Amino acid sequence: MMEKIQHSEVEVKGLKLHVAEIGTGSKAVLFLHGFPEIWYTWRHQMIAVANAGYRAIAFDFRGYGLSQQPAEPEKETMFDLVHEIVGLLDALGITKAFLVGKDFGAIPGHLTTAVHPERVAGIISLGIPFMLPGPSAVEGHLLLPKGFYITRWREPGRAEADFGRFPVKSVIRNIYTLFSRSEIPIAADDQEIMDLFDPSTPLPPWFSEEDLATYASLYEKSGFRYALQVPYRSINVDAGLSDVKVSVPSLLIVGEKDYVFKFPGMEDYIRSGAVKNFVPDLEITYIPEGSHFVHEQMPEKVNQLIIQFLDKQSV
């Protein structure tokens, strides 16, 4: 089925974006990747959703993979991705779509839904609940040791020097392997994040050498410059929005072995239902053994949850 996925270049806001599509249904589902991911992270979901009668679209965000880099990456924020999502829907002639966001991709997904609710039929997020960029987004990080990976990667030049010691393929392998564990990646004072990786650790069983090679080839093209800016170095830029609500039907899929679940306050925010203050029409599903990459680890389970949600909204 992978060979049935069509690839094209679509110009949005002056940048050529790499877009992957499968399915001809009248209802579109737009997938938003995280880091260190790319359109390919959604391969299992795209095929399943297309087989269920939907038009599945995944793309590389600007500055990622085969999509063009903006002229000044260091000036970019999550809001550039919101404009990009809406611009891509416009370019593809789609008035309304379902959004599926994973990891940081859930943030522009939720922002798009809050600011342009008329364009979104429903939103599914994996791992990251509704949260606004801004100073409060990094407050919790201060409760973690200063070797916390986001704190390290927000420091200009630090990740560049750390990653630069290794081929791109090794960086992706190291991050994928570290991030699939249930512990938050935190380096000691005399360590960098890449040093946390034990070279004898095999790839996760659901992530093949071929998958790794595909990711690596895409990041070899783009490098990590944009990825370090958006999300990490721009996450504290204030959203400038008040009283934000996501009014559309929403589904949050949480892997209980996802290290993000251990971020300060995160589990309580989700389990207590406090997240529903911002997303009133929210259904939450927990997957006990699910990791940060639950959609790649347990594709059948996640595909079933996604399709059930889509079908329910599409009646």
C-alpha positions as CSV (number, residue, x, y, z in Angstrom):
1,M,0.0,0.0,0.0
2,M,2.9,2.4,0.7
3,E,3.4,2.7,-3.1
4,K,-0.1,4.0,-3.4
5,I,0.7,7.1,-1.4
6,Q,1.1,10.0,-3.9
7,H,3.7,12.7,-3.3
8,S,3.5,16.3,-4.5
9,E,4.9,19.7,-4.0
10,V,2.4,22.3,-2.9
11,E,3.2,26.0,-2.6
12,V,1.9,27.6,0.6
13,K,2.8,31.1,1.8
14,G,5.7,31.2,-0.7
15,L,7.3,27.9,0.4
16,K,7.1,24.6,-1.4
17,L,5.8,21.9,0.9
18,H,6.2,18.2,0.5
19,V,2.7,16.6,0.7
20,A,1.8,12.9,0.8
21,E,-1.8,11.8,0.1
22,I,-3.8,8.6,-0.2
23,G,-7.6,8.1,-0.5
24,T,-10.3,9.9,-2.4
25,G,-13.0,10.3,0.2
26,S,-14.9,13.6,0.4
27,K,-13.8,14.1,4.0
28,A,-10.2,15.0,4.5
29,V,-7.9,14.1,7.5
30,L,-4.7,16.2,7.8
31,F,-1.9,14.7,9.9
32,L,0.6,16.9,11.8
33,H,3.9,15.3,12.8
34,G,6.1,15.9,15.8
35,F,9.9,15.7,16.3
36,P,12.0,13.8,15.3
37,E,9.2,12.8,12.8
38,I,8.2,13.7,9.3
39,W,5.1,12.8,7.1
40,Y,6.3,9.2,7.2
41,T,5.5,8.8,10.9
42,W,1.8,8.6,9.8
43,R,2.3,5.8,7.2
44,H,0.1,3.3,9.1
45,Q,-2.7,5.7,9.9
46,M,-2.8,7.2,6.3
47,I,-3.4,3.8,4.8
48,A,-6.0,2.8,7.4
49,V,-7.9,6.1,7.1
50,A,-7.9,5.9,3.3
51,N,-9.2,2.3,3.4
52,A,-12.0,3.6,5.7
53,G,-13.1,6.0,3.0
54,Y,-11.3,9.3,3.9
55,R,-8.8,11.4,2.1
56,A,-5.5,11.1,4.2
57,I,-3.0,13.9,3.9
58,A,0.4,14.2,5.7
59,F,3.1,16.8,5.0
60,D,6.5,17.8,6.2
61,F,6.2,21.1,8.1
62,R,8.2,24.0,6.6
63,G,11.9,23.5,7.4
64,Y,11.4,19.8,7.9
65,G,12.2,16.9,5.5
66,L,11.5,17.7,1.9
67,S,9.7,21.0,2.5
68,Q,11.4,24.3,1.9
69,Q,13.1,26.2,4.7
70,P,11.9,29.7,5.4
71,A,14.4,32.5,4.9
72,E,14.8,33.2,8.6
73,P,14.1,30.1,10.7
74,E,15.1,31.8,13.9
75,K,12.2,34.2,13.6
76,E,9.5,31.5,13.3
77,T,7.0,30.4,15.9
78,M,4.1,27.9,16.2
79,F,1.9,30.5,14.6
80,D,3.7,30.2,11.3
81,L,2.6,26.6,11.3
82,V,-1.0,27.6,12.0
83,H,-0.9,29.9,8.9
84,E,0.7,27.0,7.0
85,I,-2.1,24.5,8.0
86,V,-4.8,26.9,6.9
87,G,-2.8,27.8,3.7
88,L,-2.4,24.1,2.8
89,L,-6.1,23.4,3.2
90,D,-6.8,26.4,1.0
91,A,-4.2,25.2,-1.6
92,L,-5.8,21.8,-1.7
93,G,-9.3,23.2,-2.0
94,I,-10.4,21.8,1.4
95,T,-12.9,23.9,3.3
96,K,-13.0,21.7,6.4
97,A,-10.8,18.9,7.6
98,F,-10.1,16.6,10.6
99,L,-6.7,17.3,12.2
100,V,-4.6,14.6,13.8
101,G,-1.6,16.0,15.7
102,K,1.2,14.1,17.5
103,D,3.7,15.5,20.0
104,F,4.3,19.2,19.2
105,G,2.1,18.9,16.0
106,A,-0.8,18.9,18.4
107,I,-0.1,22.5,19.4
108,P,-0.5,24.2,16.0
109,G,-3.4,21.7,15.5
110,H,-5.2,23.0,18.6
111,L,-4.3,26.6,17.8
112,T,-5.7,26.3,14.3
113,T,-8.9,24.8,15.8
114,A,-9.2,27.6,18.3
115,V,-8.6,30.4,15.8
116,H,-10.3,28.9,12.7
117,P,-13.0,26.5,14.1
118,E,-15.0,26.8,10.8
119,R,-12.1,24.9,9.1
120,V,-11.9,22.0,11.5
121,A,-14.4,19.1,11.8
122,G,-12.7,17.5,14.8
123,I,-9.2,17.1,16.3
124,I,-7.3,14.1,17.6
125,S,-4.1,14.6,19.6
126,L,-1.6,12.0,20.6
127,G,0.5,12.5,23.7
128,I,0.1,16.2,24.1
129,P,-3.1,17.7,25.4
130,F,-4.3,21.2,24.7
131,M,-1.6,23.7,25.7
132,L,-0.9,27.2,24.6
133,P,2.6,28.4,23.7
134,G,3.9,31.2,26.0
135,P,5.9,31.7,29.2
136,S,3.6,29.3,31.1
137,A,4.5,26.5,28.6
138,V,8.1,26.4,30.0
139,E,7.2,27.0,33.7
140,G,7.0,23.3,34.4
141,H,10.4,22.8,32.9
142,L,11.9,24.7,35.7
143,L,10.8,22.0,38.1
144,L,12.9,19.5,36.3
145,P,16.7,19.2,36.5
146,K,18.6,21.6,34.2
147,G,19.7,18.6,32.0
148,F,16.0,18.2,30.9
149,Y,16.2,17.7,27.1
150,I,13.9,20.7,26.2
151,T,15.9,23.1,28.5
152,R,19.1,21.9,26.8
153,W,17.7,22.2,23.3
154,R,16.4,25.7,23.9
155,E,20.0,26.8,24.6
156,P,21.3,28.3,21.3
157,G,24.1,26.2,19.9
158,R,24.0,23.4,22.4
159,A,22.0,20.8,20.5
160,E,23.8,21.8,17.3
161,A,27.1,20.9,19.0
162,D,25.7,17.7,20.5
163,F,24.0,16.4,17.3
164,G,27.0,17.5,15.2
165,R,29.2,14.8,16.7
166,F,27.2,12.1,14.9
167,P,25.8,11.3,11.5
168,V,22.1,12.4,11.1
169,K,21.0,8.7,11.1
170,S,22.6,8.2,14.6
171,V,20.9,11.3,16.0
172,I,17.5,10.1,14.8
173,R,18.1,6.5,16.1
174,N,19.3,7.9,19.5
175,I,16.3,10.2,19.9
176,Y,13.8,7.6,18.7
177,T,15.2,5.0,21.1
178,L,15.4,7.4,24.1
179,F,12.0,8.9,23.5
180,S,10.3,5.6,23.3
181,R,11.2,4.9,26.9
182,S,8.9,5.9,29.8
183,E,11.6,8.0,31.5
184,I,12.0,11.7,30.8
185,P,15.3,12.3,29.0
186,I,17.5,14.2,31.4
187,A,21.3,14.6,31.1
188,A,23.7,14.9,34.0
189,D,25.8,18.1,34.2
190,D,28.7,16.6,32.4
191,Q,26.6,14.9,29.7
192,E,24.8,15.9,26.6
193,I,21.4,14.4,25.6
194,M,23.0,12.2,22.9
195,D,25.3,10.7,25.7
196,L,22.2,9.2,27.3
197,F,22.0,6.7,24.5
198,D,23.5,3.3,25.0
199,P,24.9,2.1,21.6
200,S,24.1,-1.5,22.5
201,T,20.3,-0.7,22.7
202,P,18.4,-2.1,19.8
203,L,15.8,-0.2,17.8
204,P,12.3,-0.5,19.2
205,P,10.7,-3.7,17.7
206,W,8.2,-1.6,15.8
207,F,10.8,0.6,14.2
208,S,12.7,-1.1,11.4
209,E,16.1,-0.2,9.9
210,E,14.2,0.8,6.7
211,D,12.1,3.2,8.8
212,L,15.2,4.6,10.3
213,A,16.8,5.0,6.9
214,T,13.7,6.9,5.6
215,Y,13.7,9.3,8.5
216,A,17.4,9.8,8.2
217,S,17.3,10.6,4.5
218,L,14.6,13.3,5.1
219,Y,16.5,14.9,8.0
220,E,19.7,14.8,6.1
221,K,18.0,17.1,3.6
222,S,16.6,19.5,6.2
223,G,19.0,19.3,9.1
224,F,17.8,20.2,12.6
225,R,17.9,24.0,12.4
226,Y,14.2,24.6,11.9
227,A,13.2,21.8,14.3
228,L,15.2,23.3,17.1
229,Q,13.5,26.7,16.6
230,V,9.9,25.3,16.2
231,P,9.0,23.9,18.6
232,Y,11.7,24.1,21.2
233,R,13.1,27.7,21.0
234,S,9.8,29.3,20.2
235,I,7.6,27.5,22.7
236,N,7.7,30.4,25.1
237,V,6.5,33.0,22.6
238,D,3.1,34.2,23.9
239,A,0.1,33.1,22.0
240,G,-1.5,36.5,22.5
241,L,-4.9,34.8,22.9
242,S,-7.2,35.0,25.8
243,D,-10.1,32.8,26.8
244,V,-9.2,30.2,24.2
245,K,-11.6,27.3,23.7
246,V,-11.4,24.3,21.3
247,S,-15.1,23.9,20.6
248,V,-15.0,21.0,18.0
249,P,-15.2,17.3,18.9
250,S,-11.8,16.2,20.2
251,L,-10.1,13.0,21.1
252,L,-6.9,12.7,23.2
253,I,-5.0,9.4,23.0
254,V,-2.5,9.0,25.9
255,G,0.1,6.3,26.1
256,E,0.6,5.7,29.8
257,K,4.3,4.8,29.1
258,D,4.8,8.1,27.3
259,Y,7.5,10.1,29.1
260,V,5.5,13.3,28.5
261,F,2.9,11.9,30.9
262,K,5.6,12.4,33.6
263,F,6.1,16.1,32.9
264,P,5.3,18.2,36.0
265,G,1.5,18.5,36.3
266,M,0.8,16.7,33.0
267,E,-0.9,13.6,34.3
268,D,-3.0,15.6,36.8
269,Y,-4.1,18.1,34.1
270,I,-5.3,15.2,31.9
271,R,-6.7,12.8,34.5
272,S,-8.4,15.4,36.6
273,G,-10.3,16.6,33.6
274,A,-8.8,20.2,33.9
275,V,-8.0,20.0,30.2
276,K,-11.7,20.0,29.5
277,N,-11.9,23.6,30.7
278,F,-10.3,24.4,27.4
279,V,-11.6,21.5,25.3
280,P,-15.1,20.9,26.5
281,D,-16.1,18.2,23.9
282,L,-13.1,16.0,24.7
283,E,-12.9,12.2,24.9
284,I,-9.7,10.8,26.5
285,T,-8.5,7.3,25.8
286,Y,-5.5,5.7,27.7
287,I,-3.4,3.0,26.2
288,P,-1.6,1.3,29.2
289,E,1.6,0.1,27.3
290,G,1.6,3.0,24.8
291,S,4.8,4.9,24.4
292,H,5.5,8.4,23.0
293,F,5.3,6.8,19.5
294,V,2.1,4.8,20.2
295,H,0.8,5.4,16.7
296,E,3.9,3.5,15.3
297,Q,4.1,1.1,18.2
298,M,0.5,0.0,18.1
299,P,-0.9,1.1,14.8
300,E,-3.9,-1.2,14.7
301,K,-5.1,0.0,18.1
302,V,-4.6,3.7,17.2
303,N,-6.1,3.3,13.7
304,Q,-9.2,1.8,15.3
305,L,-9.5,4.7,17.7
306,I,-9.0,7.3,15.0
307,I,-11.5,5.7,12.6
308,Q,-14.1,5.3,15.3
309,F,-13.8,9.0,16.1
310,L,-14.0,10.1,12.5
311,D,-17.0,7.9,11.7
312,K,-18.8,9.2,14.8
313,Q,-18.4,12.8,13.7
314,S,-19.2,12.0,10.1
315,V,-22.6,10.4,10.6
